[in-house]
Amino acid sequence: MVADLAVPIALLAGSVAGLWLGAHLFVESAVRLVRRLGLSEVAIGLTVVAVGTSLPEIAVTVEAALAGTGDVAVGNVIGSNVFNLALILGFVALFGAISIPRSLARRDGVVLFGASALAALVLVDLRLGRLEAGVLVLALAGYLLVLARAGEAPPTDGGGDGPFRARDPVLLIAGLGLVLVGGTVLVDAAVTLARSVGVSEWAIGATVVAAGTSTPEFAVSVLALRRGRVGVSLGNLLGSNVFNVLGVLGIAGLVRPLAIDPAALADLGWLLVVTGFVTVSLWSGHRLSRAEGGVLVGSELTRWALGFLR
């Protein structure tokens, strides 16, 4: 039994490493390339950074959709968003209360909750058709348009600083290739692992796969924490979650209509509760305390345990 699991586990770990490295190379080289083209920081943030940090989710979710494994595709998005808010944001808060700019708390927190509620609404019948997927993508386009008109963009932590280098186009292609290959391997390994241990594809998609595709967000958040730029960490997580639940989920549904397991309803409810908790916490005092961070981390560990027991 253990020997049978060794290969898919090794492939899972290797694909996660490939996703992280590929996304890192893509963002770093792409930012330098578009700066050379003279694009503004807002344009860079709304295109390269927004897409780049969610590139693993895009690759894995689209690959899963094409393979007909809707549970892995949708579970990855929902699980990744819960993981970002509960474990990563909660982990950051454990190191000290997070002070939140009023505008970020009032606008982006509400947008995130609204986006999550919209996703839950279109998935409540356990199907995602092209019409619903189109609504999600249009909602994301509207949000990005508002950010562009306000002269704002998803925050970065200095990625891609420095002059353009001749090898950047090669690194860009290599990074994209790593992400695409890593996404394919991750989906195959996750499905094999789920069948080997007797758990549902939804459980694997919403936990192990979701955690794997969230590695760029985790890396950015930890780096920002070490540099004392907690606002960057929070902005990255909120922006990534909005992009995931509207853009990634929408793209997957446009590629192929998806059907999901009834177990998804519990995780959708969990997503709304966690997102609502974070939104209320930000609105109430514009800060996230250590105690609230502990609650978030504990909730995610509980979700994982329940997911594998279902």
Secondary structure, DSSP 8 states (H G I E B T S, - for coil): -HHHHHHHHHHHHHHHHHHHHHHHHHHHHHHHHHHHTT--HHHHIIIIIHHHHTHHHHHHHHHHHHTT-HHHHHHHHHHHHHIIIIIIIHHHHHTS-EE--HHIIIIIHHHHHHHHHHHHHHHTTSEE-HHHHHHHHHHHHHHHHHHHHTT-----SSTT-S---TTHHHHHHHHHHHHHHHHHHHHHHHHHHHHHHT--HHHHIIIIIHHHHTHHHHHHHHHHHHTT-HHHHHHHHHHHHHIIIIIIHHHHHHHS-EE--TTHHHHHHHHHHHHHHHHHHHHHHSEE-HHHHHHHHHHHHHHHHHHHH-
